[in-house]
């Protein structure tokens, strides 16, 4: 069955579709839904927007905008990746499937859908802010490989996973309070976990500047993956395990630090001693001196 150009259906409307869009715009819309024989677009005169039944693909077309078209509801997925978009103004209000705007030139997410039923992928842009991000994402929110310094503005309702690796994050403030699965914040500039979700399955924070587990999740059954930080991975993992022993008697970070202190390697003690209130003044002077010596030694 040949694809039927959708605007023919609307010739009887009070405002004929051919008066709403140019031939170029209609050809572009037809091309966007051409990947599936059941996919079609329609103009909604009450909203002035284009609705799509199925998926819409405008990937890799060097687009700087959506050709003056505003989208409403997408009953499928919307892929506008690998273009030259600097704004999402005109993008759908609601997408039931995935919304993919990766590999563009976006600095913020103003104009993005309010709700996405599947994944929202805005990776590999130049995002400096998550302002305008969706309110709700049904599966995965991926803002990795950008220039973010915080997660303020991120969706607070992310059902499954948040990927924020390869940014410039100095804090996790703004992250959702709960995630069903994973937070990946590896390869950033974090020094602690303040702002991390309280509940999730696993947390990836390798290649950061972690010197404290302040703010660590209250529930983290699958553990912490934290290689290549100033404090060794073994020490961080031991502390988080102590914190999460027993759901009814969870230890605080300070309590876990004190418990593991006798078994902690000296090189990690030199970094973490400030967080241990159980140390005597003599011990504090000792570790402060060692810390100073270590910094000077590294400069020689």
N, C-alpha and C positions, 0 to 999 in steps of 0.2 A: 504494500500500500504506500503510495507516494505521500510525502509530507505536504500537508495542506497549509497554505499561508494563512496564519491565524486572523489577520485583520479582515479577511473577507466576511467573517462571521458578524462583524460589527457595523456593516454598512448601513443597517437600518436604524442605528442609534441616532439620537438628536444631534450629536456632534460626530460626524463621520470620522473614522479612524485616520483616514488619509489627510484630514485637516489638522490632526493632532501631531502627527509625526511626518518627517520628511522621508523620501524614499530611501535615503542612506540609513536613517535610523531604523526603519523597518527591516531593511536587509541585514543590519547588524543584529537586531533582535532575533530574526529568523536563524541567522548563523549561530547565535548563542544557544538555541534550543535544538539544533539540528542533530545532536549526538544520539537522541532517542526518538523513535517514531511516535511515541505517545506524549512526548514533551511538547508543550505549547505555551505561548505567552498571550496575555490578554490585557487590554487597557480598562482600568476601573475609573469611569468618569466621576464617581463620587469622591474618590481620593486624588485623582489626577496622577495615579501611579500605575506602573506595570506590574502585574502579578504573573508568576510563572508556575505552571503545573509540571513538575519534573525538575531537572537540573539545568542550570544556566552556566555556560563556560565561555569566558572571554580572556582566557589565559594567553600570555605571550603575544600581545598585539600592540605593544608600545603605547598603551592608553595613558593619557594624562587625566582623563575624567571618563564619565559614563555617557559621553556624547549628548549631554543635556537631558538624559532620561533619569527619572526617579523611579526606583523599584519599591514595591509594597511587600507582598508576601511571596515567599519562595517555598513551594511544597516539594522540596528536594534540596539539592546542594547548589552553592554559588561559588564559582572559582574565578577570581580575578587576579591570580598570582602572576608573577613575572611580567609586570608592566612598568610604567613610570608614574604611577599614581602618587600624588602628594596629599590627597584628601579622599575620604570615603563618603563624602557628601553625595547623596543620590543612591547609595547602596541600600539593600532591602531593610525593612523595619523588622521583619521576622523571617527566619530561615529554619525549616524543620530538619534539614540535614547539616552538612558541613559548610562553613564559610571560610574560604581560603584567600587571604590577601598577602601571602608571603612574597618576598622578593620584589618589593616596590621601593618607594622613597617616602614612606609615611613617617611623620614626626609625632603624630598623636592619632587617636582612633575616633576622633569626632566624626559622627555620621555613620558609625558602624551599627549593625542590627542591635535592637534592645534584647532580643532573645535568640539563641542559636541552639537547636536541638541536638546537634552532633558536636563536632570539633570546631574551635575557632583558632585558626592558624595565622598569626601575624608576625611570624619569625622572619629574620633576614630583612629588616627594614632599618630605619635610622630613628626609631622611636626614642624620644626623650621623656615621654609621659604616657601613661595609660588612660589619660583623660578621654572620655567618650567610649570606653570599652563596654561590651554588653553587660547587662545586669545579671544574666543567667546563661550558663553554658552547660549543655547536657552531658558532655563527655570530657574533652581535653581542651585546656586553654594554653596555647603555645606562643609565648612572647620571647623566645630565645633569640640570641644573636642580634641584639639591638644596643641602645645606649642608655638603658634605664638605670637610674640610681636608687629607685624605690619601686614598690609595687602598689603605691597609692593610686587608686582608680581601677584596680583590677576587679573583675567580677567577684562578688562575695558569695555567689552561688555557683560554684564549679563542682559538678557532680563527681568527677573522677580524678583527674591529674592536672597539675600546673607545671609547665616547663618554663623556667626563667634563667636557664644557663647562658653563659657567654654574654653577660651584660656588665654593668658597672655598679651593681647593687652594693650599698653600704648598710642597708637595713632590710628586714623582711616585713616592716610595717606596711599594712595594706593588703597582706595576703588573706585569703578566706580563713575563717576560724576552724573549719573542718574540711578534710578531703577524704574521699573514699579510698584513694590509692596513694599517690606519690606527689611530692614536691621536689623538683630538681632545680637547685640553685647553685650548681657547680660553676666554677670559673667566673667568680665575681670578686668583690672586695669586702666580704662580710667578716667581722671580727667576733660576732656572737650570733645567737639565734633569736634574738629579741624580735617579736612580731611573727614568729612562725605559727602555723596552725596548731591548735591544741590537740587535734586528733587527726592521724593519718596512718598509713601502713608503713611507709618508708620515706627517708629523707636523704637526698644526695646533696652534699655540700663540699665536695672535693675542690681543690685548687682555689681556696679562699685564704683569708688571714685569720682563721678561727683561733682565738686564745681563750674563749669562754663558752660554756654551754648554757649561759643564762638565756631563758626564753625557750628552752627545748620543749618539744611536744610532751603533753601529759600521757598520751597513748601513742606508742610507736612500735607495734608488734614485730615488724620485719627489720627494725634496726636503722642505724645511722651509717652512711657510707661517706667517709670523710678523709680520704687520702690527700697528701700534699697540702697540709696546713702547718703553721708554726708549731702547734702541739701535735704530737704523733697520733696517728689513727688509732693505735692500740689503746692509748690513754683515753681518748674521747669515747671510744666504744665501750670501754670498761665503765666509765662514769655514767653513760646513758643507760647501760644495763642495770647498774645499781639503782638509778633513779626509777626505772620501770619494773623493779622487782615487786610483785604483789600489787594487784589493783587497789586493794583497800588500804594499803600502807605505803603509798608512793613517797619516795624520799625527794626532798628538794635538791636542786643542783648543789647548794652549799653542803648539805648533809652527805651527798654522794661524793663530793670532792674530799671532804674530811675522811670519809671511810676508805677511799682508795689511796689517800696521801702516802701511807707507809709503803705501798707497793709501786708508787709512781717513779719513773726514771727522773734523775736529777735535772736533766735538760728540760723536762716538762714542768717540774716544780719551779724552776727559775722563771718560767713564763706565767704560771698560774698562781703564784703565791699570794698575789693581791686579793684573790677571791676566797682565801681560806682564813676566816676570822679566828680559828682555833690556834693559830701560830703565836708564839711568844714574840716580844719585841726583839729579843736576841735573834730568833730565827728569821724574822722579817729583815733585820739588818744584814744577816748573812745572805739571804736570797737577793736582796737589793744590790749588794756588792757584787754577787755573782752575775746578776743581770747586767750591771754596768761593765764588768770585765768582759762579758760575752760580746756586748756591742762594740767595745773598743777593739777586742781581738779580731772581730770581723772586718774592721776598718783598716787594720794593719796589713 
